[in-house]
Amino acid sequence: MSEATSSSFQNEGIVDRVVRVALGVAILSLMFVGPKTMWGLIGIVPILTGVIGFCPLYRVLGFSTCKGGDCSKTEA
């Protein structure tokens, strides 16, 4: 499999990942405090993308927040 088609490509930097996880936890907390709405489940998306380090929308737009050796491409 070529490097461009590898599904294990990271396109999020460390700061981006930390912000995503923190924001996701804050949104997810809406299920337990405040309005207690199911919309809080949307918080799972930034948590997952932050933990994995890959954002599908970034890939579609050709965007990356990686700086230097901040992210690595895993070759198959």
Stockholm file with secondary structure:
# STOCKHOLM 1.0

chainA/1-76         MSEATSSSFQNEGIVDRVVRVALGVAILSLMFVGPKTMWGLIGIVPILTGVIGFCPLYRVLGFSTCKGGDCSKTEA
#=GR chainA/1-76 SS CCGGGCTTBCCCCHHHHHHHHHHHHHHHGGGTSTTCCGGGGGGHHHHHHHHHTCCHHHHHHTCCCCCGGGSCBCCC
#=GC SS_cons        CCGGGCTTBCCCCHHHHHHHHHHHHHHHGGGTSTTCCGGGGGGHHHHHHHHHTCCHHHHHHTCCCCCGGGSCBCCC
//
